[in-house]
Amino acid sequence: MRCDRPRPWPLRVEPNMVFIKLFSRLIPSKKSAPFFDQALTAGPASLAPGVFALLGLCASLVFLCASPAALATDAPPLQGNLERLEIVTATGTHEFSVEVMRSGPQRERGLMFRRFLPQDRGMLFDFATERPVMMWMKNTYLPLDMIFIGRAGGVVGLAENTEPLSEKIIPSGAPAYGVLEVNAGTAARIGLRIGDSVHHPLFDE
């Protein structure tokens, strides 16, 4: 994924206010007996609403205590429409189905929090202009091969077996129009070299 300034976690909840609103439902009015006095005289049916409210309160606290990273990890991966891409090397033509990241937020997220990527899949980043680009592996659990591609579709740079969760900057080394991320080991498996060709509508051929 593209290395940009980290975006703030979008979920903003005031735990104290939620706790107060939920707990206030358990507090009896001045005209009613204290909760424990009611518990001594009331039957199970009359206690049920209070018990369910207490359980709801506990569940809310567990949700609020969950970290943003944990929530994002458990969320289903975002997947756009798959597009066909071909890489031509000395060993032949190799086909992949790729998700194309075109907007800024899409490029920033990339493959973050993904736990699995099929061998014939990948993610293509469209930078719209040919220029030096920088990538990193923040919040990315999958080791990847990053293939830097010029405007004409030629491979201009390659970073193999990148380290998961690392914040080390990975430069393109040469101006790139797009970056293709695939599973680590893919470049070696298909015999990829600098100068090989990538065929996709994104590139001029």
C-alpha positions as CSV (number, residue, x, y, z in Angstrom):
1,M,0.0,0.0,0.0
2,R,1.0,3.6,-0.6
3,C,2.9,5.3,2.2
4,D,0.9,8.3,3.2
5,R,0.1,10.1,6.5
6,P,-1.9,7.7,8.7
7,R,-5.6,8.4,8.6
8,P,-7.4,8.9,11.9
9,W,-9.6,6.0,13.1
10,P,-13.1,7.0,11.9
11,L,-15.0,5.6,14.8
12,R,-15.4,8.2,17.5
13,V,-17.4,7.2,20.5
14,E,-17.6,8.8,24.0
15,P,-17.5,5.8,26.3
16,N,-18.5,7.8,29.4
17,M,-21.7,9.1,27.7
18,V,-22.7,5.7,26.5
19,F,-22.1,4.2,29.9
20,I,-24.1,6.9,31.6
21,K,-27.1,6.6,29.2
22,L,-27.2,2.8,29.6
23,F,-26.6,2.7,33.3
24,S,-29.3,5.4,33.9
25,R,-31.9,2.9,32.8
26,L,-30.9,0.7,35.7
27,I,-31.3,3.5,38.3
28,P,-34.8,3.5,39.9
29,S,-36.8,6.6,40.4
30,K,-37.1,8.3,43.8
31,K,-40.6,6.9,44.1
32,S,-39.5,3.3,43.6
33,A,-37.7,1.0,46.1
34,P,-33.9,0.5,45.8
35,F,-32.9,-2.1,43.3
36,F,-31.7,-4.6,45.9
37,D,-35.0,-4.1,48.0
38,Q,-36.9,-4.9,44.8
39,A,-34.8,-8.0,44.2
40,L,-35.7,-9.4,47.6
41,T,-39.5,-9.1,46.9
42,A,-39.8,-9.3,43.1
43,G,-40.1,-12.5,41.2
44,P,-37.9,-13.6,38.3
45,A,-40.3,-12.1,35.7
46,S,-40.0,-8.6,37.2
47,L,-36.2,-8.8,37.4
48,A,-35.8,-9.8,33.8
49,P,-35.7,-6.3,32.3
50,G,-33.0,-5.2,34.7
51,V,-30.9,-8.3,34.0
52,F,-31.1,-7.9,30.2
53,A,-30.2,-4.2,30.6
54,L,-27.2,-5.2,32.6
55,L,-26.1,-7.7,30.1
56,G,-26.5,-5.1,27.3
57,L,-24.3,-2.7,29.3
58,C,-21.6,-5.3,29.6
59,A,-21.7,-6.1,25.9
60,S,-21.4,-2.4,25.1
61,L,-18.3,-2.0,27.3
62,V,-16.6,-4.9,25.6
63,F,-17.3,-3.3,22.2
64,L,-15.9,0.1,23.3
65,C,-12.8,-1.5,24.8
66,A,-11.9,-3.2,21.5
67,S,-9.0,-1.6,19.7
68,P,-9.4,-0.1,16.2
69,A,-6.8,-2.5,14.8
70,A,-8.7,-5.5,16.2
71,L,-12.0,-4.2,14.7
72,A,-10.4,-3.6,11.3
73,T,-8.8,-7.0,11.4
74,D,-12.1,-8.8,12.0
75,A,-13.9,-6.8,9.3
76,P,-14.4,-8.5,6.0
77,P,-11.8,-7.5,3.4
78,L,-12.7,-4.8,0.9
79,Q,-12.7,-6.2,-2.6
80,G,-13.5,-4.4,-5.8
81,N,-14.2,-5.8,-9.2
82,L,-11.5,-8.1,-10.5
83,E,-9.8,-7.2,-13.7
84,R,-7.5,-9.3,-15.9
85,L,-3.8,-8.6,-16.0
86,E,-1.0,-10.5,-17.8
87,I,2.7,-10.6,-17.1
88,V,5.0,-11.7,-19.9
89,T,8.3,-13.1,-18.9
90,A,10.9,-15.5,-20.4
91,T,8.9,-18.4,-19.0
92,G,5.6,-17.4,-20.7
93,T,2.5,-15.4,-20.2
94,H,1.1,-15.4,-16.6
95,E,-2.5,-14.4,-15.9
96,F,-3.7,-12.7,-12.7
97,S,-7.1,-11.3,-11.5
98,V,-6.4,-8.0,-9.8
99,E,-8.3,-5.3,-7.8
100,V,-7.4,-1.8,-9.0
101,M,-6.9,0.9,-6.5
102,R,-7.6,4.3,-8.1
103,S,-8.5,6.7,-5.4
104,G,-6.3,8.1,-2.6
105,P,-8.1,6.2,0.2
106,Q,-8.0,3.0,-1.8
107,R,-4.3,3.3,-2.4
108,E,-3.6,4.1,1.3
109,R,-5.5,1.0,2.5
110,G,-4.3,-1.4,-0.1
111,L,-4.0,-4.9,1.3
112,M,-3.9,-3.8,5.0
113,F,-5.4,-6.3,7.4
114,R,-5.9,-9.0,4.7
115,R,-5.1,-12.5,5.9
116,F,-5.2,-14.4,2.6
117,L,-4.6,-13.7,-1.0
118,P,-5.1,-16.4,-3.7
119,Q,-2.0,-17.3,-5.8
120,D,-3.6,-15.9,-9.0
121,R,-4.8,-12.7,-7.4
122,G,-3.1,-9.3,-6.9
123,M,-3.7,-5.6,-6.3
124,L,-2.8,-3.0,-8.9
125,F,-2.2,0.7,-7.7
126,D,-3.0,3.4,-10.3
127,F,-1.0,6.5,-9.6
128,A,-2.3,8.4,-12.7
129,T,1.1,9.9,-13.4
130,E,4.6,8.4,-13.9
131,R,6.7,9.4,-10.9
132,P,8.8,8.0,-8.1
133,V,6.5,6.3,-5.6
134,M,7.0,5.0,-2.0
135,M,5.3,2.0,-0.5
136,W,5.4,0.3,2.9
137,M,3.9,-2.7,4.8
138,K,2.2,-1.0,7.7
139,N,-0.7,-3.1,9.0
140,T,-0.1,-5.7,6.2
141,Y,0.1,-9.3,7.4
142,L,0.9,-10.9,4.0
143,P,4.5,-11.0,2.7
144,L,4.4,-9.6,-0.8
145,D,6.3,-9.0,-4.0
146,M,5.9,-5.4,-5.2
147,I,6.3,-4.9,-9.0
148,F,6.8,-1.3,-10.1
149,I,5.5,-0.6,-13.6
150,G,6.2,2.3,-16.0
151,R,3.6,4.1,-18.2
152,A,4.3,1.8,-21.1
153,G,3.8,-1.3,-19.1
154,G,7.4,-2.3,-18.6
155,V,8.7,-3.5,-15.2
156,V,11.0,-0.8,-13.8
157,G,11.5,-2.0,-10.3
158,L,11.0,-5.0,-8.0
159,A,10.8,-5.5,-4.2
160,E,10.6,-9.2,-3.3
161,N,9.4,-10.9,-0.1
162,T,8.6,-7.6,1.8
163,E,8.4,-7.8,5.5
164,P,4.9,-8.0,7.0
165,L,3.9,-5.0,9.3
166,S,7.2,-3.2,8.6
167,E,7.1,0.6,8.3
168,K,10.3,0.7,6.3
169,I,9.9,2.8,3.1
170,I,10.1,0.8,-0.1
171,P,11.0,3.1,-3.0
172,S,10.2,2.4,-6.6
173,G,13.8,3.2,-7.7
174,A,12.5,4.6,-11.0
175,P,9.4,6.6,-12.0
176,A,6.4,4.3,-11.9
177,Y,2.9,4.6,-13.2
178,G,1.5,1.7,-11.2
179,V,2.5,-0.9,-8.6
180,L,1.3,-4.5,-8.6
181,E,1.3,-6.4,-5.3
182,V,1.2,-10.2,-5.4
183,N,2.1,-13.0,-3.0
184,A,5.7,-13.2,-2.0
185,G,7.5,-15.7,-4.2
186,T,5.5,-15.0,-7.3
187,A,8.2,-13.0,-9.1
188,A,10.7,-15.8,-8.6
189,R,8.1,-18.4,-9.7
190,I,7.3,-16.8,-13.0
191,G,10.9,-15.7,-13.6
192,L,10.1,-11.9,-13.5
193,R,12.9,-9.5,-14.5
194,I,13.3,-5.8,-15.0
195,G,12.1,-4.9,-18.5
196,D,9.4,-7.6,-18.7
197,S,5.9,-6.5,-19.8
198,V,2.7,-6.1,-18.0
199,H,-0.5,-6.0,-20.0
200,H,-3.5,-4.2,-18.6
201,P,-5.7,-1.3,-19.9
202,L,-4.0,1.0,-17.4
203,F,-0.8,1.0,-19.4
204,D,0.1,2.3,-22.9
205,E,1.2,-0.6,-25.0
